[in-house]
């Protein structure tokens, strides 16, 4: 029994010394629960901005307008057709409902009229909530007025030229996440080489320090291109996801995003002295980005008090830029803002890394 207690005590102390195992066993489940709780705690307060274009101004159309204004999840805006559709393309609206001229007259004569509902097909998981609610409201109005659903029909129109699937939303997010992992873990080889005195010996050799760093960067950039090709090919062959944007612009985004997260990885290598110390830092950076950057969950799900955090994460902007370029998704931010923020992270992290990095 004494030997068993001694071994149990020794194993427990070894477990406590393993910071990575300690993190994933105790801290990670807690962070995981808190992260999901924070993300979905605001779902009961979600408000979708929609435009209702009333081109008829009959009693029936006014009743439809009044019905939508009373739905708590909608923030209904009244603007002209062209302006509303442009706002939808810019990502500032989730749907545009157009009540056509002549609906009231057609209803009195027993004719069926189409009510057009425009939406962003790339926001698939949002539309799974939004579109059914819009349909149900219109169908309820239909039944209440006529007792049978023949007053008007719902005509769905997407602002994209091609239909979007759920994977069209996820593939750009997966690519952004992969680039984040690739860049952040660039810290580990440097820390390992520093711990084993390899960097010190290389520093004393004819090889310049810039060559050592540049080789790491080029390797990661090459891997980023390779994983981008793999993700796109799988998306196209298995799920039919088509790349709608400019391929050269996409390549430039991949390069910029990879460099930005490499610089963040180098920053971790500058702050952490050992690999054990670096791993928790990397994990504390990557997990909030995965759940709060909008690559898997729409930003509308985030409670208001978390939006400053969401808007500060580089992955938020990289994922948004990928979605705009790859599948022509409605933007959360203008593409220029995405590029500016990701570049800003690159410059700041690289400057801090150069200031604090130690070769020994």
C-alpha positions as CSV (number, residue, x, y, z in Angstrom):
1,X,0.0,0.0,0.0
2,X,2.9,2.4,0.8
3,X,4.4,1.8,-2.6
4,X,1.1,2.4,-4.3
5,X,0.7,5.7,-2.4
6,X,4.2,6.7,-3.3
7,X,3.6,6.0,-7.0
8,X,0.3,7.8,-6.9
9,X,2.0,10.8,-5.4
10,X,4.8,10.7,-7.9
11,X,2.3,10.5,-10.8
12,X,0.3,13.4,-9.4
13,X,3.4,15.6,-9.1
14,X,4.4,14.7,-12.7
15,X,0.9,15.6,-13.9
16,X,1.1,19.0,-12.1
17,X,4.4,19.7,-13.8
18,X,3.0,19.0,-17.3
19,X,1.4,22.3,-17.9
20,X,-0.1,21.2,-21.2
21,X,-1.9,18.2,-19.7
22,X,-3.0,20.4,-16.8
23,X,-4.5,23.0,-19.2
24,X,-6.4,20.5,-21.3
25,X,-7.7,18.5,-18.3
26,X,-8.8,21.4,-16.0
27,X,-8.7,24.8,-17.7
28,X,-9.7,24.0,-21.2
29,X,-13.2,22.5,-20.4
30,X,-13.9,25.5,-18.2
31,X,-12.9,27.9,-21.0
32,X,-14.8,25.9,-23.5
33,X,-18.0,26.1,-21.5
34,X,-17.6,29.8,-20.8
35,X,-16.8,30.6,-24.4
36,X,-19.9,28.9,-25.7
37,X,-22.0,30.3,-22.9
38,X,-20.9,33.8,-23.8
39,X,-21.4,33.3,-27.5
40,X,-24.9,32.0,-27.2
41,X,-26.0,34.0,-24.1
42,X,-27.1,36.8,-26.5
43,X,-29.1,34.7,-28.9
44,X,-32.4,35.7,-27.2
45,X,-31.6,39.4,-27.9
46,X,-30.7,39.0,-31.5
47,X,-32.1,41.7,-33.8
48,X,-31.9,41.4,-37.6
49,X,-31.9,44.6,-39.7
50,X,-34.4,44.1,-42.5
51,X,-35.8,46.6,-45.0
52,X,-39.5,46.6,-46.0
53,X,-40.1,48.4,-49.2
54,X,-43.8,49.2,-49.5
55,X,-44.5,50.2,-53.1
56,X,-48.3,49.6,-52.8
57,X,-49.5,51.7,-49.8
58,X,-52.8,49.8,-49.6
59,X,-54.5,48.7,-46.4
60,X,-53.2,45.2,-46.9
61,X,-49.6,46.4,-47.5
62,X,-49.8,48.7,-44.4
63,X,-51.0,45.7,-42.4
64,X,-48.0,43.7,-43.5
65,X,-45.7,46.6,-42.5
66,X,-47.4,46.8,-39.1
67,X,-47.0,43.0,-38.6
68,X,-43.3,43.1,-39.3
69,X,-42.7,46.1,-37.0
70,X,-44.2,44.2,-34.1
71,X,-41.8,41.2,-34.4
72,X,-39.1,41.7,-31.8
73,X,-36.2,40.1,-33.6
74,X,-36.6,42.5,-36.6
75,X,-35.4,46.0,-36.8
76,X,-37.5,47.2,-39.7
77,X,-36.1,50.0,-41.9
78,X,-38.1,51.9,-44.6
79,X,-36.0,52.8,-47.6
80,X,-36.3,52.8,-51.4
81,X,-35.8,49.5,-53.3
82,X,-32.4,50.4,-54.9
83,X,-31.0,51.8,-51.6
84,X,-32.2,48.8,-49.6
85,X,-30.7,46.3,-52.1
86,X,-27.3,48.1,-52.0
87,X,-27.4,48.0,-48.2
88,X,-28.0,44.3,-48.4
89,X,-25.0,43.8,-50.7
90,X,-22.9,45.9,-48.3
91,X,-23.8,43.6,-45.4
92,X,-25.8,46.3,-43.5
93,X,-29.1,44.4,-43.9
94,X,-30.1,40.8,-43.6
95,X,-33.1,40.8,-45.9
96,X,-35.1,43.1,-48.1
97,X,-38.9,42.5,-48.4
98,X,-40.6,44.2,-51.4
99,X,-44.3,44.7,-51.4
100,X,-45.1,45.3,-55.1
101,X,-47.4,48.0,-56.4
102,X,-50.9,46.8,-57.1
103,X,-51.0,44.1,-54.4
104,X,-54.2,45.6,-52.8
105,X,-56.0,45.8,-56.2
106,X,-54.9,42.3,-57.1
107,X,-56.1,41.0,-53.7
108,X,-59.6,42.5,-54.3
109,X,-59.9,40.9,-57.7
110,X,-58.7,37.5,-56.3
111,X,-55.3,37.5,-58.1
112,X,-52.1,36.2,-56.5
113,X,-49.2,38.6,-56.2
114,X,-45.5,37.8,-55.6
115,X,-43.8,39.4,-52.6
116,X,-40.1,39.4,-53.2
117,X,-37.7,38.6,-50.4
118,X,-34.0,39.3,-51.1
119,X,-31.4,37.8,-48.8
120,X,-27.7,37.1,-48.7
121,X,-27.3,33.4,-49.6
122,X,-23.7,33.2,-48.2
123,X,-25.0,33.8,-44.6
124,X,-26.5,30.3,-44.6
125,X,-26.7,29.7,-40.9
126,X,-28.3,33.1,-40.3
127,X,-30.9,32.5,-43.0
128,X,-31.9,29.2,-41.4
129,X,-33.3,31.4,-38.7
130,X,-34.3,34.5,-40.6
131,X,-36.0,33.2,-43.7
132,X,-38.4,30.8,-41.9
133,X,-39.6,33.6,-39.7
134,X,-40.3,35.9,-42.6
135,X,-42.1,33.1,-44.4
136,X,-44.3,32.3,-41.4
137,X,-45.2,36.0,-40.9
138,X,-46.3,36.4,-44.5
139,X,-48.2,33.1,-44.5
140,X,-49.9,34.0,-41.3
141,X,-51.1,37.3,-42.7
142,X,-52.2,35.4,-45.8
143,X,-54.4,33.0,-43.8
144,X,-55.8,35.7,-41.6
145,X,-57.0,37.8,-44.6
146,X,-58.2,35.1,-46.9
147,X,-58.5,32.0,-44.7
148,X,-56.6,30.3,-47.5
149,X,-53.0,31.0,-48.6
150,X,-53.7,32.4,-52.0
151,X,-53.4,36.2,-51.5
152,X,-49.7,36.4,-52.3
153,X,-46.8,34.1,-52.9
154,X,-43.2,34.5,-51.5
155,X,-40.5,34.8,-54.1
156,X,-37.0,34.2,-52.7
157,X,-34.1,36.0,-54.4
158,X,-30.5,35.8,-53.4
159,X,-28.1,38.6,-54.1
160,X,-25.4,36.1,-55.2
161,X,-25.3,34.8,-58.7
162,X,-24.9,31.2,-57.4
163,X,-26.8,29.4,-54.7
164,X,-24.8,29.1,-51.4
165,X,-24.6,26.0,-49.2
166,X,-23.7,25.7,-45.6
167,X,-20.2,24.7,-46.6
168,X,-19.8,28.0,-48.5
169,X,-19.9,29.7,-45.1
170,X,-17.6,27.2,-43.4
171,X,-14.8,26.7,-46.0
172,X,-13.5,30.3,-45.7
173,X,-13.6,30.0,-41.9
174,X,-11.7,26.7,-42.0
175,X,-9.1,28.3,-44.2
176,X,-8.7,31.3,-41.8
177,X,-8.5,28.9,-38.8
178,X,-5.8,26.8,-40.6
179,X,-3.7,29.8,-41.3
180,X,-4.0,30.9,-37.7
181,X,-2.8,27.5,-36.4
182,X,0.1,27.5,-39.0
183,X,1.2,31.0,-38.0
184,X,0.9,30.7,-34.2
185,X,2.8,27.4,-34.0
186,X,5.7,28.9,-35.8
187,X,6.8,29.9,-32.3
188,X,7.5,26.3,-31.3
189,X,10.5,25.5,-33.6
190,X,12.2,28.7,-32.6
191,X,11.7,28.0,-28.9
192,X,12.9,24.4,-29.2
193,X,16.0,25.5,-31.1
194,X,16.7,28.2,-28.4
195,X,16.3,25.7,-25.6
196,X,18.7,23.3,-27.2
197,X,21.2,26.1,-27.9
198,X,20.9,25.6,-31.7
199,X,20.1,29.2,-32.3
200,X,23.2,30.2,-30.3
201,X,25.4,28.0,-32.4
202,X,23.8,29.1,-35.6
203,X,24.3,32.7,-34.5
204,X,28.0,32.1,-34.3
205,X,28.1,30.5,-37.8
206,X,28.4,32.4,-41.1
207,X,24.7,32.1,-41.5
208,X,23.0,35.4,-40.8
209,X,20.2,35.6,-38.3
210,X,17.9,37.1,-40.9
211,X,18.4,34.0,-43.1
212,X,17.4,31.8,-40.2
213,X,14.1,33.8,-39.6
214,X,13.5,34.2,-43.4
215,X,13.7,30.4,-43.9
216,X,11.1,29.8,-41.3
217,X,8.8,32.4,-42.9
218,X,9.2,31.0,-46.4
219,X,8.5,27.5,-45.1
220,X,5.2,28.7,-43.5
221,X,4.2,30.6,-46.5
222,X,4.7,27.5,-48.7
223,X,2.7,25.4,-46.3
224,X,-0.1,28.0,-46.2
225,X,-0.4,27.9,-50.0
226,X,-0.4,24.0,-49.9
227,X,-3.1,23.9,-47.2
228,X,-5.2,26.5,-49.1
229,X,-5.1,24.4,-52.3
230,X,-6.1,21.3,-50.3
231,X,-9.0,23.0,-48.6
232,X,-10.3,24.6,-51.8
233,X,-10.0,21.3,-53.8
234,X,-11.9,19.3,-51.0
235,X,-14.5,22.1,-50.9
236,X,-15.0,22.0,-54.6
237,X,-14.9,18.2,-55.2
238,X,-16.8,17.0,-52.1
239,X,-19.2,20.0,-51.4
240,X,-19.4,21.9,-54.6
241,X,-18.1,25.2,-53.1
242,X,-17.0,27.4,-56.0
243,X,-14.5,30.3,-55.7
244,X,-16.3,33.3,-57.1
245,X,-13.6,36.0,-56.5
246,X,-10.2,36.9,-57.9
247,X,-7.7,34.1,-57.4
248,X,-4.7,36.6,-57.1
249,X,-6.5,38.6,-54.5
250,X,-7.2,35.3,-52.6
251,X,-3.5,34.4,-52.8
252,X,-2.5,37.9,-51.5
253,X,-4.9,37.4,-48.6
254,X,-3.4,34.1,-47.8
255,X,0.1,35.6,-47.8
256,X,-0.9,38.6,-45.7
257,X,-2.9,36.5,-43.2
258,X,0.0,34.0,-42.8
259,X,2.5,36.7,-42.3
260,X,0.3,38.3,-39.7
261,X,-0.1,35.2,-37.6
262,X,3.6,34.3,-38.1
263,X,4.4,37.6,-36.5
264,X,2.0,36.8,-33.7
265,X,3.8,33.4,-33.3
266,X,7.2,35.2,-33.1
267,X,5.7,37.5,-30.5
268,X,4.9,34.4,-28.4
269,X,8.4,33.1,-28.9
270,X,9.7,36.5,-27.7
271,X,7.7,36.3,-24.5
272,X,8.0,32.6,-23.6
273,X,11.3,31.2,-22.4
274,X,10.4,27.5,-22.8
275,X,8.1,25.4,-24.9
276,X,6.0,24.5,-21.9
277,X,5.5,28.2,-21.2
278,X,4.6,28.9,-24.8
279,X,2.0,26.3,-25.3
280,X,-0.6,27.7,-22.8
281,X,0.0,31.2,-24.3
282,X,-0.8,29.8,-27.8
283,X,-3.8,28.0,-26.6
284,X,-5.1,31.1,-24.8
285,X,-4.8,33.0,-28.0
286,X,-6.2,30.5,-30.5
287,X,-9.3,29.3,-28.6
288,X,-10.9,32.7,-28.1
289,X,-10.3,33.5,-31.8
290,X,-11.9,30.2,-32.9
291,X,-15.1,30.9,-31.1
292,X,-15.4,34.7,-31.1
293,X,-14.1,35.7,-34.6
294,X,-17.3,34.7,-36.5
295,X,-15.6,32.0,-38.6
296,X,-18.1,29.4,-37.4
297,X,-20.8,31.4,-35.6
298,X,-22.4,34.6,-37.1
299,X,-21.3,37.8,-35.4
300,X,-25.0,38.4,-34.7
301,X,-24.9,35.7,-32.0
302,X,-22.3,37.6,-30.0
303,X,-23.7,39.7,-27.1
304,X,-23.1,43.4,-27.3
305,X,-20.6,43.5,-24.4
306,X,-18.3,41.1,-26.4
307,X,-18.3,43.0,-29.6
308,X,-15.2,45.1,-28.7
309,X,-13.3,41.9,-28.2
310,X,-14.6,40.4,-31.4
311,X,-13.7,43.6,-33.3
312,X,-10.1,43.5,-32.0
313,X,-9.3,39.9,-33.2
314,X,-7.3,39.6,-36.4
315,X,-9.1,36.4,-37.3
316,X,-12.4,38.2,-37.4
317,X,-11.1,40.3,-40.3
318,X,-9.2,37.6,-42.1
319,X,-12.3,35.3,-42.1
320,X,-14.5,38.1,-43.3
321,X,-12.1,39.0,-46.1
322,X,-11.9,35.3,-47.2
323,X,-15.7,35.0,-47.2
324,X,-16.0,38.1,-49.4
325,X,-13.4,37.0,-51.9
326,X,-14.0,33.3,-52.0
327,X,-17.9,33.1,-52.0
328,X,-18.9,36.7,-52.5
329,X,-20.4,36.9,-49.0
330,X,-21.9,40.0,-47.7
331,X,-19.2,41.8,-45.7
332,X,-19.2,42.4,-41.9
333,X,-16.6,45.1,-42.6
334,X,-15.4,46.7,-45.9
335,X,-12.6,44.7,-47.5
336,X,-10.2,47.7,-47.1
337,X,-10.8,47.7,-43.3
338,X,-10.1,43.9,-43.2
339,X,-6.8,44.4,-45.0
340,X,-5.8,47.4,-42.8
341,X,-6.5,45.6,-39.5
342,X,-4.7,42.4,-40.5
343,X,-1.7,44.5,-41.7
344,X,-1.8,46.5,-38.5
345,X,-1.5,43.3,-36.5
346,X,1.4,42.2,-38.7
347,X,3.3,45.5,-38.2
348,X,2.7,45.8,-34.4
349,X,3.5,42.1,-33.6
350,X,6.6,42.1,-35.7
351,X,7.9,45.3,-34.2
352,X,7.4,44.0,-30.6
353,X,9.0,40.7,-31.6
354,X,12.1,42.4,-32.9
355,X,12.3,44.4,-29.7
356,X,12.1,41.5,-27.2
357,X,13.2,38.4,-29.0
358,X,16.3,36.7,-27.5
359,X,18.5,34.2,-29.3
360,X,19.8,32.6,-26.0
